[in-house]
Amino acid sequence: MTTIVLFGGPSDERHVSVASAQAIARTLGDPLCWFWAPNGAVHDVAPNDLLAHQRPFELDFVPTRPAIFPDIEQALDTLPVEDPVFLLALHGTGGEDGHLQRLFEKRRIPFTGSGSEASELAFDKGTAKARVQGKVRTAESRIAKGNLREVVEDMFTRHERLVLKPLAGGSSRGLYFVARGDELPNVDIPYIVEQFVSGRELTVGVMDGDDGPIPLPVIEIEVDPGHAFDYLGKYLGKGTREICPANIPDALRDEAQRTALAAHTALGCEGYSRSDLIAGEDGVYFLETNTLPGLTSSSLVPQMLRTLGIDFRQFLERQLELARARVSPSTMPAAAR
């Protein structure tokens, strides 16, 4: 089978996607690389051109070759190779929310990561929290769709501080921490307004193994005063540090891993995922699950793999094996058969 690394996409997380694709291409050597441009066109990219791109987290990737397809659907309908398997280096809207996964499933083309149902479910933070309710501890939250001030004022009757996050999205873009009296952001997209839980910021990956999903080592995010684990903190190292494995008591480590594993299972994730958590005074709180977390050289899941001694190439090859198994009729969603 021919591996095609698909990266870019229509979301504002395509910078991270480019960096993930660079790490994958560097590891696999010479895979086919397709850039899904913001305008929808698909470009064939030489791995050397991809690897030559500097400062991927800050600068847009501009392909040197003209587009080979006007859109992703035509690309999938007229694949120029036999027996392809897509290694998804995509993040955010369009690539991680189930839409693209549904296109693959309809055509029975193997791809890495979770299927369309789990991807769609996990991408909507409100729906994801509803699905894991009762299986993990969650903070109180409400959805704001055009009534942010009303929702915030109601939440402030019960909580001192709140966290405001886009309902669908990742890479910590559009993240706000607010206290009573703070000016609210001017936003025009749905937001989830969540009780702020004071505690240690943890994140845990889960990877599907031969005998089912297994939790990866816990990472603790240390944040300097006046900073947040936002885009600048995650990818440019502004005011944050990632400790892997986390220097925490064994009981807390075990609870965090159980929480991530429970979320992975409840949401129906496949291949791998990463769940963000807060260790409060009364236990570990689930925040959200990423079904296609970053795979850049500095991303969290690769750090966890290195701690376990799992080679990144070995991890990618395992994901490709799972993707190939997806095309079996017994594993396809009924609507895609």
N, C-alpha and C positions, 0 to 999 in steps of 0.2 A: 504494500500500500504506500501511497505517496503522501508525505506529511506536508500540509500547507499551514503556515503560521499566519493567522488572520489578526490584524491589529489596526488601530486607529478608531474608526467609528464616529457616529454623529454627536457623541456627548462631550461635555467639557472635561472629561477624564481621559481624553485621547493622549495627552502628554504622558500620563502614567502608562498607558497602553504601549506607546512607542518604547519606553524604557523596559517594559516587560518583554516585548518582542526582541529587543536587543539582547537581553540576557538569555532568552530561549535560542535565538539564532547563534549566539556565541557558543552555546553549549552543544547544540546539535550539529554545528558545522556548516552545512550547506542545504538547509531546507528551502522549499519554495516559500516566499514571503509575499503576502498580499496586503496592501494598504487600502483600507476602506476609508476614503476621503470624506471630509465633512459634507461635501456636496452630493455624496452618495455613490460616486464613481469608485471603481476598484482598479488599483494599479499593481502590476507585477513589479516587485522591488528586488534588486540584487542585494544579497545579504551584506556585501561590503558597503553598499550605499547606506543601508540601515545602520550598520555599525559605525559609520563615519559621522553620523549625526551627533552633534555636541549639544550639551545642556538640554536633554529631552524634556525635563520637567518644566522648563521655562520657554523653550522655543518650539514653534510649530515645525513638524516634519513636512518637507516639501519634496515629493517624488520627482526624480529626474526623467522618468519614462512616462509617456502618455498613458491614459487609462486604457485598459483592455476590455472593460465592461462599463456600461453606463450606470449600472446599479447592482446591488448584491443579489437580487433575485435572478437576474439574467446570468450573473456569474455562476450561480449554483445550477442553473438550468442548462448551461453550455460548458460544463467543466472540461478543460483541455487535457486532463490526465485521467487515467484509469484508477479505480479503487483509491480515492482520496480519503484522508482522515484529517480533519481540521483541528489544529491545536489553537485554542482561543486565547489570545492575549488581549482581550477586550475588557473594558470596565465601564459601568454606567449605562445610561439610557441607550436602548437599541441593541447593545451587545450583551448586557447582563440581566435584562428584565424579562426574558422569555420570548421576546419577539423573534429574534434571530434563531433561537433554539427551535421555535416552532417551524421555521422555514426548513431547517435541517431535517427535523423529524418527518415532515411531510414528504420529503424527497428521500428519506432513509439514507442520509449521508452521516457518517459517524463524526462526532465532535466531542471535545473534552469538556468536563464540567457537568453541572447539573442539567437536567432536562427542563423543558419549558414550564411545566407546572411549578416545580420547586423554585426555579429562577424568578418567575413572576411573583410567587408568594413571598419569597425572602426580600425581594427588591422593595416592596411596599412595607415600610417599617410598622405601620399600624396593623396590617394584615398578619405580618409575621409575628408580632407580639400576641395577637389574638390566637394564633395557631399554637404557640408554645405555652399559653396560659395554663397553669395547673401543673406543668411539667418542670418549669424553672421559675425562679423569683424574678418579677418584673416591677419596675417603678411605675407609679401612676402616670398616665399620659392621656392626652386628648388630641384630636385631629382638628386643625384649623384650615378651612377652605374659604378664604375671603373674610373671615371674622377673627383674625389673629388677636386683636386687642381684647375682644370679648372673652376668648378662650384663656388668654394670659391672665386677665383680671380674675376669672373664676379660679384658676389654678393657684393664684397668689393668696386666695382665702385659706388655703391649706398648706402651702409650702413657701419657704423663704426665698429660694432660688429656683430657677427653671433653666432647662436646656431647650433651645429651639433648633430643629434640624429639618431640612427638606424631607418630605415624606418619602420621596424616591430619589436616590442618589447616593454617592459615596465620596471617598477621598477627603471627607470632612470639609467640603466646600459648603458655604452658606451656614456654617455652624455658629450659634450665638449662645452665650451664657448671660442671663439677665437676672437682676435683683429688683426688688420694689423700687420704683422711682426711675429706673433706667429708661432711656429712650428706646423704643422698639424699632427694629429694622423695617424698612419699606420693602416688602416682598409681595410678589404677585403669583406665587405658586403655593400649592398645599404644603403645610408644615405640620410636623408632629411636635407638640409642646409637652415636655416631659419633666417630671419631678427631678430636681438635681439631687443626686445621691453622693455624699462626700465619702471618699474612700480611695483605694488604690486602683489605678486603671490597669486592667489586665486584658490580654487577648490570647486566644487559644485556637490553633488550627486542628482540623480533623481530616484524616486521610483514609480512604477506603482501602482495606487490606484484604488478604485472601479469606479471612474469617470474619469480615465485617469491618465497620469503621473503627479507627483507633485515634485517640487524642494525641496531639503533639505537645511538646513542652510549652509551658506557660511563659509568656513574655509580660514583664511589667513596664509600663510607660511612665517614666518620671518626667514631670513637667515643672519647669522653673516658674517661680512667682511671676504673674503678669503675662504668662504665655498659655497657649492651649494646644492640644494635639490636633491642630488643623492642618491644612495643606502644607504650609510653610514648615510646621513642626515635623510632619511625616517625611517629607521628601527633600527638604533643604536643611534639616537639622537645626531649626531655629527654636532654641529653648526647650528641647526635649531630648531624652535619652531612652534607649530601648535595652532592657536588661534581660538577657536570655542565657540560661533559664532564670526565671524570676527568683529573687532571694526571699522566698516566703515560706511559712511553715508548711509541712507536708499536708496537713489537713486542709489548708486553704488551696494548695495546689490541686489536691484531689477533687475538691468541690468545684473548682473552676473547670477542670477537665470534664467532670460529670455534666456540668451545665452546658459546655460546648457540644459534647457528644449528644446530649438530649435534644438540643436545638437542631443539630445536623439531622438527626433521625426524624424529629417531629416535622420538620420542613420538607423532608424527602430529598435532601441533598445527595449528590452523587459525585464521586471522584475525590473532591476535596472542598473544604470550606474554611472560613475563619470567623469566629464569633468574638465580638467585643463585649467586655464585662466590666463591672465595677464591684470591688470587694468592699461593701459597707460594714458598719458595725454589726449588723444582724445577719450577714451572709452575702453571698455573691448574687448580683443582679445581672440579668441578661439585658443587653442593649440592642444588638442587631447582629445579623449574620450576612457575610459576604460570600456569594456563591462563586465568584471569580476574583478572589483577592489578588493583589499585586504580586508579580513574580520578578520584580526588578532585583538587581544584585543586592540591594539594601532592604528589600521588602521583608515583612514579618514572617511569612510562611517559609521562605528560603532560610531565614535565620533559624527557625525551629528545626528544619531538616538538617542543617549543619550540626546543630547541637546533638541530634540523634545519630549523627554519622551517616545520614542518607545522602548519597550523591545526587546532585540536582538532575543530572542526566537520567539516573535510575528513576527518579520521581517522574520526570517527563515521560519516559518510556512506559511506566506503569499507567499514567493517565491515558496514553495512546492505546494501551491494551484494553482499558476499560471502555474507551470510546468505540473501539472495534466491536466489543461485545454488545454495544447499544443497538447495532443494526439487526440483531437477532429478533425475529418476529415476536418471540415470547417476552422481550424486554421493551418493546415499543408501546407507547400509549395507544389505547384503543382507537382514538380519533386519527392517529397517524398511520394505522395499518391499512 
